[in-house]
């Protein structure tokens, strides 16, 4: 019997996402988890009655958990189907992509590979920052979550799949780190593409260059008071 939804997301997001489900099913048991450790300790009997929803989460749900869920798992990915993987906004800006967006899909063992059930695309704004692009993707995800909240809360069968498939390279933290490694031969144009995207030290990674055995790390300019 389907009676539980497990929200894999942050505490701030949970406060908005849980009520959207309960408005369609007042008796629905909505449980919030933030980490793989919290997910692992949930009873298998509960998982058998549950559907899992991941919303902009870095947690990769392992196969052993996915197989225990009686009503499937869905992920709200802050990037379009042609940007699967880690921090798609950074790579899309670096690639100077003309289109970005957000994707909702069934979770499979392999990250960002399951059937797609929702997509929203929009033109890439000129000179957009990482923070702004992530904000636009989050707004798109929120709209799709609101529209899909009823079937997610009430429908026992899988959500309807779209005739859209994943494409493009699946980005990883290793790819990000590689783009932070700056060669002494790098061109001016290439350096100017990387610095705005990778130069703020996100995830503890920043552009670095090694010269004669010494490694130098890029430090963004600090804003000065007038």
N, C-alpha and C positions, 0 to 999 in steps of 0.2 A: 504494500500500500504506500503510495506516494504521499508523504506528509511533512517532509523536511527539505529545506534548501540550505546549503552551506555556502556562505559568502566568503570567498577568499579575496580579501581586500584590506585596505587600511581602515582605522577606526573612524576617520572623518567621512570617508566614502560610505561606510556602512550605515551611518546615521541617515543618509539620504536614500540609499538603495533598498534597505529592508522595508520601509513603509510602502514603497512602490509595489512590492510583492504582496504585502499583507492586505492592501486595498482590494485585491482580487480574491484573496483567500484568508479570511480572518483567523482561521485555526492553524494556518501554516506555521510550523516551527522553523524560524530563521535563525541560524547560528553563524556567528562571525568567527573566522580564524584568520590569522595574519601570517603564520609561518608554517613550514613543512612539519615542524615538531608538533604544533597544535593540531594539525590535520592527522598526523600519524596516530595520535592517542584516541581519536574518536572511535567508538565501538563499531565493529563490523556490522552488527545488526542495524545500527543507525544508518550507516552508509548504504545498506541495501534498500532503505526506504527513502533515500535522498537523491537530490540533484545538486551538483556543485556548479557554482558560478564564480569564475575568476574575473576580476575587474581591475585592469591595469596593475597586475601583480607580477613581481619578478620571480615568484615561486614556480618551479617546474613540478607539476604533479606526476609522480611516478606511476608506472604501469600497474603496480600492485594495488594502488588506491583507485585508479580509474576502473579496474576490473571489479572492484567491490561496489561501485556506485550503481544502484538499481535503475536510476533514471538519467544517466548520462552526465556529462560535464561540458560546460560552455565557457569560452574565454572571450573577453572584450579586449581586443588588441589595438593599441594606439598607433596604428599605421595601416596603410592600404594592403590589399592582397599581393601587390608587387613589391612590398617591403616587409617580408617576414623576418622574424628574429629580434635581436636585441636593439634597443633604443633607435627605432626606425627614423625618428625625426632628425637625428644627427646625420645619418647616412643620406637621407633624402636631400637635406640642405647642401651637404658636401657634393652630391651628384648633380646639384642644380636641377632637380626633378621638376617638371611642370605641373604635376598632379600629386596630391597627397590625400589622406583620408583616414578612415578607421574601419575595422573589420570585427565581426562577431562570428565565431566558428566553434564547432565541436572540438573538444580536446581529444587528441590522440597521443600515443606515447612520444612520437616525434613532435617537437615544438612547431607550432604554426603550420600544421599539415592537414588538420581535419576538415571535413566538409564545411563550407561557408554558409551561414544563414542570414547574414546581414552585412551590408557595405554602404558606406557614405563617402563620396569623393568630393573634393573641392580643389580649385586652382591654387597653386602655391603662390602666396603673396610675395610681392617683390621685397627683397632685402629682409625677409622674415628672420627673426631670431629663433633659437631652439626653444626658448621658453614660450614664445608666442605660438609657435607651431604645435607644441605639445598642448597648449591651452585649446587651440582650435580642434585638435583631435579628441580631446576630452569632452568638449561640447558635443561633437558628433557622436561619441560613444554614449553620452547621457541621453541624447535623443533616441538612439536605437534601443537603449535599455528601457526607456519609458514605453516605447512602442512594443517591445517584446516581453514586457513584464507579465502580461496576462498569460500567454502560453508558458512562460517559464514557471509561473506559479501554479498553473492549473492543468496543463496538458501532460498526460502521462507518457505519450509517445514522443519521438524525436521532433524537433522543430523542422519546418520545411527547409530543404536545401536550395540554394541558388545555383544556377548554371555558371558559376564563376570558380576558377581554380587559382591556387597560389602560383606565383611565378617569381623570378628574380632570385638573387643570392640571399641565403638565410644568414643575416649578420650575427656576429658573435662579439663577445668582449675581446677576444683575440684580434679580430679585425680592427676594432676600435684602437687597441693598443698599438697595432702595426701602423696605423695612420698618425699616431703620436710620435713615432720614431722619425726624426727629421735627419735627412742626409745633408752633408755639407754641399752636395751638388744640386740641391733642390732649386727649382726655378722660382722666381719672384711670384709668378701667377699661382703656382701650386701652393706656395707657402701662404699666400693671401686667401686661398680657398680653405685651408685647414685651420688657420688661427681663429676665425670667428666661430667655428663649430667645435673645435677641440681645445681651445685655449683657456677655458675657464676652470679647468681642473676637476671636471665632473668625474665621479667614481674613483677619485684618487689618481686619475690619469691626466697627463698634460704633455704637450709637445716637448720633447727633449732631443738634444743633439750631443753626440760624444766626439770630442776632439782630443787626439793624443792621449787617450785614456781618461780624460776628464769629461764628466757628463754635466750638461747645463740644462736646466729646466725653465721653460717659458713662464714668466710672471706677468699677468695682465697689468696694465697701467691702472693705478689707483685714482679714482676721481678726487679732485682737489676742491676744497671749499673756496668760494669766491672771496 
